[in-house]
Amino acid sequence: MRLVLGLPLGVLVGVSLGALGGGGSILAVPVLVFVVGLQARAATTASLVVVGAASAAGLAGHWLSGRVRALPGLAFGVAGIGGTVLGSRLSRSLDPHVLLLVFSGLMLVAGWRMWAGRSRGGVPAGADPAGPAGPPRAPTPATSTTGATGSADTITSGGTVAAAANLAAPVDLAAAVDLAAPVDLAAPVDLAAPRPSGRVALVVKLLAAGTLVGFLTGLFGVGGGFVIVPALVLALGYDMAAAIGTSLLVIVINSVIALLVRISASGVDWSVTLPFAVAALAGAWAGSRLARRYPVDTLTRSFVVLLAAVALYTAARSALAL
């Protein structure tokens, strides 16, 4: 009966992962503990199955839409292997109530990061802010002082050549700069490009973020999308759509690694985990479609309010149980 009550919440976990690229895994553990009735350690292990499966389902939709950067995502996931193993081993030694109390603090941090990093332009999560690439536009003909339409270089009645550029035309900055384009390290050095020291700093930041995400995944059974998405946006200059799609790839990698480390010691209650995972899969499928219709800002604000309420409830229950 408790599992039946938890299945709709499993759908909600998947919806968040599919639509926002993270955050849903934060809800999985308290739902499995307080609604389904699992112990804290069993819930964090089961959460890895749920989060990994739901992220893989959400990843498929983003991949087909071209919103996944595979090589950076793989590098980010590999960078977190050490942290994942460390977090998984540390989880075994913590008191379950202490684990949940710390976890509630992590939920509040996740909500704050998601709120602070939400889209401000009202762009749907599944849309590229630069807009779809349409067919080339025909050049706008210039107009002479007599009103006749001519070529780009129009000669006025006084014999003076008019400016070829149409200064009134809008400038498409998104077409001029492709922030998501891969970096070709073999290309000639451009004096305007970032210095090697800047590239080293970038690599260090990505390694640190990958290790932190892996540690959180191993310790709490969460995906860490609230860390991955800002890291991809700020460090690599990805738009939100590409960051969300790529974060799902990282979450899948970290979840699989953490599960392999944990499963030999704690095992998985498949009678509970599989139905919950199926519900999350259905939610992820729906969430990837919501991402195409609604602004990510609207989805994020609604989710953060729910996340804060669950965090406060989890903290209160865990503190009373100590």
C-alpha positions in Angstrom: 0.0 0.0 0.0 2.8 2.4 0.9 4.5 1.7 -2.5 1.2 2.5 -4.3 1.1 5.8 -2.5 4.7 6.5 -3.5 4.4 5.7 -7.2 2.9 9.1 -8.2 5.8 10.7 -6.4 8.1 8.5 -8.4 6.5 10.0 -11.6 7.3 13.5 -10.1 11.0 12.5 -9.7 11.2 11.5 -13.3 9.4 14.7 -14.5 12.0 16.8 -12.7 14.9 14.9 -14.2 13.5 15.0 -17.7 12.5 18.6 -17.6 15.3 20.2 -15.6 18.2 17.8 -15.9 18.5 17.4 -12.1 16.8 17.9 -8.8 14.5 14.9 -9.1 17.0 12.6 -7.5 16.9 14.9 -4.4 13.3 13.9 -4.0 13.8 10.2 -4.5 15.5 9.5 -1.1 12.9 11.2 1.2 10.0 9.6 -0.8 11.5 6.1 -0.5 12.2 6.6 3.3 9.1 8.5 4.5 6.4 7.3 2.0 7.6 3.9 0.8 9.2 2.9 4.2 12.8 1.9 3.3 15.7 2.4 5.6 18.0 5.4 4.8 20.9 3.3 3.3 18.5 1.1 1.3 16.8 4.2 0.0 20.0 5.8 -1.2 20.9 2.6 -3.0 17.5 2.2 -4.6 17.6 5.9 -5.5 20.7 5.1 -7.7 18.6 2.7 -9.8 15.7 5.1 -10.1 17.8 8.1 -10.9 20.0 6.2 -13.3 17.1 4.7 -15.2 15.1 8.0 -15.3 18.1 10.0 -16.4 18.8 7.5 -19.2 15.2 7.8 -20.4 15.4 11.6 -20.3 18.8 11.5 -22.0 17.3 9.7 -25.0 14.9 12.6 -25.8 17.6 15.3 -25.3 20.1 13.3 -27.4 17.7 13.0 -30.4 17.1 16.8 -30.1 20.8 17.5 -30.3 21.1 18.9 -26.8 23.8 16.6 -25.5 27.6 17.2 -25.7 28.9 13.7 -25.4 32.6 14.1 -25.0 32.5 16.8 -22.3 29.8 14.8 -20.5 31.9 11.6 -20.6 34.9 13.6 -19.3 32.8 15.1 -16.5 31.5 11.6 -15.5 35.0 10.0 -15.5 36.3 12.9 -13.4 33.8 11.9 -10.7 34.8 8.3 -10.3 37.1 8.8 -7.4 34.5 10.9 -5.5 31.8 8.4 -6.2 33.8 5.5 -4.7 34.7 7.7 -1.6 31.2 8.8 -1.0 29.8 5.3 -1.3 32.2 4.0 1.3 31.6 6.9 3.7 27.8 6.3 3.5 28.2 2.9 5.1 29.7 4.4 8.3 27.2 7.2 8.9 24.3 7.0 11.3 21.1 6.8 9.1 19.5 9.8 10.9 22.6 11.9 10.6 22.7 10.9 6.9 19.2 12.2 6.4 19.8 15.3 8.4 22.8 16.2 6.3 20.8 15.3 3.3 18.1 17.8 4.2 20.7 20.5 4.2 21.9 19.4 0.8 18.3 19.7 -0.5 18.1 23.3 0.7 21.5 24.0 -1.0 20.2 22.4 -4.2 17.1 24.5 -4.1 19.1 27.6 -3.7 21.4 26.8 -6.5 18.5 25.9 -8.9 16.7 29.1 -7.9 19.8 31.3 -8.4 20.7 29.7 -11.7 17.3 29.5 -13.3 16.7 30.9 -16.7 15.9 34.6 -16.7 14.8 35.0 -20.3 11.8 32.7 -20.2 13.4 30.3 -22.7 11.9 26.8 -22.6 14.3 24.3 -21.3 14.1 22.3 -24.5 14.7 25.2 -26.8 17.9 26.8 -27.9 18.0 30.4 -26.9 19.6 31.2 -30.2 16.6 29.9 -32.0 16.3 27.3 -34.7 18.5 27.6 -37.7 16.3 28.5 -40.5 17.0 28.9 -44.3 19.4 31.7 -45.3 17.7 35.0 -45.7 17.9 36.9 -49.0 19.9 40.1 -48.7 17.9 43.2 -48.0 18.1 45.5 -51.1 19.3 49.0 -50.6 17.2 51.9 -51.6 18.5 55.0 -53.4 17.6 58.6 -52.6 15.1 58.6 -55.6 13.2 55.7 -54.1 14.4 53.1 -56.6 15.6 49.7 -55.4 19.1 48.7 -56.3 22.1 46.7 -55.3 23.9 46.8 -51.9 26.2 49.6 -53.3 23.7 52.2 -54.4 24.8 55.4 -56.2 22.9 58.5 -55.2 21.9 61.3 -57.5 25.0 63.2 -56.5 27.3 60.4 -57.6 28.2 59.4 -54.0 28.4 55.7 -53.1 26.0 54.9 -50.3 27.0 52.6 -47.5 26.8 48.9 -48.4 25.7 47.9 -44.9 22.2 48.2 -43.7 22.8 49.8 -40.3 19.1 49.5 -39.4 19.2 45.7 -39.7 19.2 43.7 -36.5 22.5 42.1 -35.5 22.3 38.4 -34.9 24.9 37.8 -32.2 23.9 34.1 -31.8 24.8 33.5 -35.4 28.2 35.2 -34.9 29.3 33.4 -31.8 28.7 29.6 -31.2 29.3 29.1 -27.5 28.6 25.4 -27.7 31.1 24.7 -30.5 33.9 22.3 -29.6 37.4 23.7 -28.9 40.0 22.6 -31.5 43.2 22.4 -29.4 45.2 21.7 -32.6 44.2 25.0 -34.3 46.8 27.9 -34.6 47.1 30.0 -31.5 44.9 33.1 -31.6 46.2 36.1 -29.6 42.7 36.9 -28.6 42.0 33.3 -27.3 42.3 32.4 -23.6 45.8 31.9 -22.3 47.0 28.4 -21.4 46.7 29.3 -17.7 43.0 30.0 -18.3 42.6 26.5 -19.9 44.4 24.9 -16.9 42.0 26.8 -14.5 39.1 25.6 -16.6 40.2 21.9 -16.4 40.8 22.3 -12.6 37.3 23.6 -12.2 35.7 20.8 -14.2 37.7 18.2 -12.3 36.7 19.7 -8.9 33.0 19.9 -10.0 33.1 16.3 -11.3 34.6 15.0 -8.1 32.1 16.8 -6.0 29.2 15.5 -8.0 30.6 12.0 -7.8 31.0 12.3 -4.1 27.3 13.4 -3.6 26.1 10.6 -5.8 28.0 8.0 -3.8 27.1 9.4 -0.4 23.4 10.3 -0.9 22.3 8.5 -4.0 21.6 11.7 -5.9 22.5 12.8 -9.4 24.0 16.2 -8.7 22.4 18.0 -11.6 22.1 21.2 -9.5 26.0 21.2 -9.6 26.5 19.9 -13.1 24.2 22.3 -14.9 25.8 25.6 -13.5 29.3 24.2 -14.0 28.5 23.5 -17.7 26.9 26.9 -18.2 29.6 29.0 -16.4 32.7 27.0 -17.3 32.0 25.9 -20.8 29.5 28.6 -21.9 26.7 26.1 -22.7 23.2 27.3 -23.1 20.7 25.9 -20.6 19.3 23.4 -23.0 22.7 21.8 -23.8 23.7 21.9 -20.1 20.6 20.1 -19.1 20.9 17.4 -21.7 24.6 16.9 -21.0 24.0 16.7 -17.2 21.8 13.6 -17.7 24.7 11.8 -19.3 26.9 12.6 -16.3 24.2 11.5 -13.9 23.9 8.1 -15.7 27.6 7.5 -15.5 27.8 8.4 -11.8 24.8 6.4 -10.9 26.1 3.2 -12.5 29.5 3.6 -10.8 28.0 4.2 -7.4 25.5 1.3 -7.8 28.3 -1.1 -8.6 30.2 0.0 -5.5 27.2 -0.3 -3.2 25.3 -3.3 -4.5 27.7 -6.0 -3.2 27.4 -4.6 0.3 23.8 -3.5 0.7 21.9 -5.1 -2.2 18.7 -3.7 -3.7 15.1 -4.3 -2.8 13.9 -4.9 -6.3 10.3 -5.4 -5.3 10.2 -1.8 -4.4 12.8 -0.3 -6.6 11.6 -1.6 -10.0 8.0 -0.3 -9.7 9.3 3.0 -8.5 11.8 3.2 -11.3 9.1 2.4 -13.9 7.1 5.3 -12.5 10.1 7.6 -12.7 10.7 6.5 -16.3 7.2 7.5 -17.3 7.8 10.8 -15.6 11.1 11.4 -17.4 9.4 10.8 -20.7 6.7 13.4 -19.8 9.3 15.8 -18.4 11.4 15.9 -21.6 8.3 17.0 -23.4 7.4 19.6 -20.8 10.9 21.1 -21.4 9.8 21.9 -24.9 6.7 23.7 -24.0 7.3 25.7 -20.7 10.0 28.1 -19.7 12.6 26.5 -17.5 12.2 29.4 -15.1 8.6 28.5 -14.4 9.4 24.8 -14.0 12.3 25.6 -11.7 10.5 27.9 -9.4 7.7 25.4 -8.9 10.1 22.6 -8.1 12.2 24.6 -5.7 9.1 25.5 -3.6 8.3 21.7 -3.3 12.0 20.9 -2.6 12.2 23.4 0.3 9.0 21.9 1.9 10.4 18.3 1.7 13.8 19.5 3.0 12.2 21.0 6.1 10.1 18.0 6.7 13.1 15.7 6.4 15.2 17.8 8.7 12.5 17.8 11.4 11.9 14.1 11.3 15.6 13.3 11.4 16.4 15.7 14.2 13.6 14.3 16.3 14.9 10.7 15.7 18.4 11.5 16.9 
